[in-house]
Structures are given as C-alpha cells and as structure tokens.
Amino acid sequence: MMKRRWGRVINIASIVGLVGNKGQANYAASKAGLIGLTKSVAKELSSRNILANVVAPGFIETDMTATMTADARETLSKQIPLERLGTPSDIAGVVAFLASEHASYITGQVFVVDGGMVM
C-alpha cells in the first residue's frame, strides 16, 4: 500500500470496545485497542492516501448468537431500537462502502452498526 500510495485498512471491532460490557474486560480492551490502533494508523498513513477505519458491529446473527435462548434474545432485542439483531450483510455493506471510492475522504472513523443500540 505504501509503495502504491493507495490503500484501505478496514478493521472490525465491536461496540463493546466503545462502551464496555460486564464480564468482558479483556474483550473490550482488545477492541478499544484496535480502535486506537486504527486512528493512529489513519494519521500516520493518510499522506500516502491510505485510509484506515473501523466497523464496530453490535449484536449480529452468527453461530455464537444462535446459541442464545429465546428469552435472552428477546431481552437483548428490547435493548436495540430496531428490535432485532443485525445480519452479516449489514456489516458487509459498510465494509464495501469503506473499500470503495465513495469513501475516499473518510479516515480514522468508527462506524457503529448496531441497530441504534449505542446512541
């Protein structure tokens, strides 16, 4: 990327890196660290037209969330203004945008994709 003087770095963190979560101090710290790393990289590499951003998903329909009980899923959904978990394509759309020329003036930002949970 540096040799070509063009590139896109898109890291995937989590809303937990922004707000924390009970019982997940290690996970929250790693995601917050990834956000800080991305912001530093954005500042360091912007002069070479290398953009760096973070996507911070909320709760997404994955194999991990599929193991939740119906009660736990309902409780969680009530905390999300859109009243549902996100889908992998919700995240993929933001990543595709950030990789495109449409995002050529965006760097060092955190894109929260969480159905409105963290606002």
MITORPA-80690 format. One record per residue: x, y, z of N, C-alpha, C in turn. Coordinates in steps of 0.001 Angstrom, whole numbers, plus 500000, padded with zeros to 6 digits. Each point is the difference from the previous one (the first is absolute). Layout:
BEGIN
XYZXYZXYZ;...
This chain:
BEGIN
500826498806500000499174501194500000500869501255500000;501048499970500810500845501198500081500719500241498672;500445498941499366500693500139498718499040500506498922;498776499506500017498988500415499015499387501359500338;500196500454501241499409501241500484498471499988499883;499448498856500373498543499840500005499656498752500795;498964500098500810499538498812500698498867500286500960;499385498928500436498900500073500958500237498964501089;500019500445501238500077499106501149498643500090500689;499326498871500109498679499972500631500045498935501087;500034500458501235500042499081501134498597499789500548;499770498812500528498716499672500608500208499914501511;499312500864500737500095500017501459498653499525500562;499431500764500891498719499676500617499533501219500784;498700500112500192499499501078500855500527499853501421;500383498799500375500548499770501336501310500771500187;500718500244498919501210500807500073499717501459500277;498772500429499806499592501382500261499329500173501359;499214499018500409499195500159501210500310498996501100;500812499002499730500294498965500978498833499037500158;500239498936500759498945499025500264500397499189501228;499088499819500887500246499252501229500557498610499667;501091499652500665500589498680499812500846499851498753;500236501086499282500764499926498758501119501038499945;500666500227501109501045501016500038501099499716498986;500411498754499871501066499673499042499550500229498561;498783499616499684499458500189498648499834501492499695;499434500738500959499799501438499821501329500717499806;501005499605500774501322500629499879500608499732498628;499853498787499496500588499692498688499300500775498888;498698500150500094499260500739498967500272501496500103;500111500538501205500354501410500174501414500253499485;500890499057500232501363500111499483500036500015498487;499154499200499389499920499972498538499505501340499458;499082500630500709499516501318499595501132501022500096;500741499990501101501133500915500147501074499761498959;500303498751499726500980499656498969499567500544498642;498748499816499670499489500452498706500081501518499868;499657500716501038500086501463499959501447500458499828;500932499340500668501418500348499851500493499694498593;499644498845499474500384499629498636499413500991499000;498766500431500233499362500974499103500822501288499950;500457500458501153500814501219500039501359499794499356;500607498854500228501335499734499477500030499791498491;498968499394499448500045499600498593499143500847499059;499298500980500542499117500810499147500761500745498905;501235500394500271500775500722498977500325499116498806;499829498706500160500247499058498901498685499491499396;498903500691500311498678499639499495499573498601500448;500441499621501192499555498749500608499027500377501104;498777499544499861498937500332500942499790498839500961;499741500307501244499769498968501010498758500347500807;499080499063500077498760500186500731499646498718500738;499038500127500907499545498866500804498496499839499838;499555498770499890498581499675500080499796499337501360;499063500534500777499711499475501332498577499435500021;499874498717499721498661499393499994499422499875501403;498685500011500039499285499633501215499784498502499979;498850499562500429499700498571500019499513499556498622;500705499036499440499765499535498641499600498527500025;499110499615499096499600498592499854501213499189499540;500574499246500913501157499149499698499794498660500694;500935499084499800499939498725500715500012500228501506;500752501019500450500092500283501433498658500473500566;499331500901499306498721500505500518498871498988499783;500200499041499111498979498977499753499792499108501221;500985499953500898499890499156501199499249500686501134;499611501256499803499268500726501048498605499397500172;499530500018501231498633499533500248499016501023499427;498783499574499809498971500902499478499782501172500950;500025499741501301499830501076500983501146501004499930;501219499501499894501171500888499917499944500833498722;499605499394498903499888500711498722498934501084500093;498884499702500626498924500990500148500451501164500881;500669499701501101500515501046500892500985500890499255;500891499392499250500980500758499234499323500850498933;499065499419499275499307500742498938499275501228500530;499527499942501233499318501148500605500956501158500269;501311499726500056501006501041500224500437500657498691;499533499474498878500391500490498683498799500733499388;500121501281499682498868500729499442499368499339498764;500795499363499150499426499301498843499397498650500377;500135499617501256499385498794500579500383498703499299;501246499935499528500489498763499387501518499996500017;500563498836499857501432499890499825500323500329498548;501214500455499751500421500290498638500348498721499251;500257500159498723500391498869499163501421500231499494;500666498944499599501330500187499411499985500969498814;498933500017499227499951500918498856499882501457500442;499457500256501196499981501361500534501429500510500186;500877499133500456501404500363500206500726500064498662;499746499036499145500679499939498697499734501255499167;498802500543500088499678501207499242500856501183500402;500234500149501291500838501102500487501451499770499582;500471498762500101501372499683499591500181500281498505;499040499595499187500088500249498556500045501498499705;499190500769500714500022501451499828501369500569500342;500557499597501138501297500531500424501124499603499045;499861498886499324501013499552499043499861500703498649;498893500677499805499721500609498698500535501426499894;499950500523498802500390501389499759499018500988500625;498801499540500329499013500881500635500444500436501387;500963499286500580500490500316501336501407500602499955;500341500648498898501363500490499809500385501183500896;499045500543500744500298501129500891499670499638501446;500041498707500304499673499531501342501179499190500536;500557500426501107501064499235500652499985500265501493;500398498996500766500076500125501445498657499958500710;499001499464499346498651500022500571499561498624500475;499054500005500931499391498767500506498553500003499529;499630498981499241498634499862499500499277498977500868;499057500479500794499229499139500888498801499490499217;499888498680499922498909499351499274499301499091501009;499006500566500683499432499286501154498486500153500154;499327500453498973498548500165500100499577501090500962;500938500887500361499691501105500892500258499713501476;500625498885500299500214499622501391500878500993500762;501033500496499356500935500937500657499771501393499413;499074500706500602499790501392499562499566500841501151;
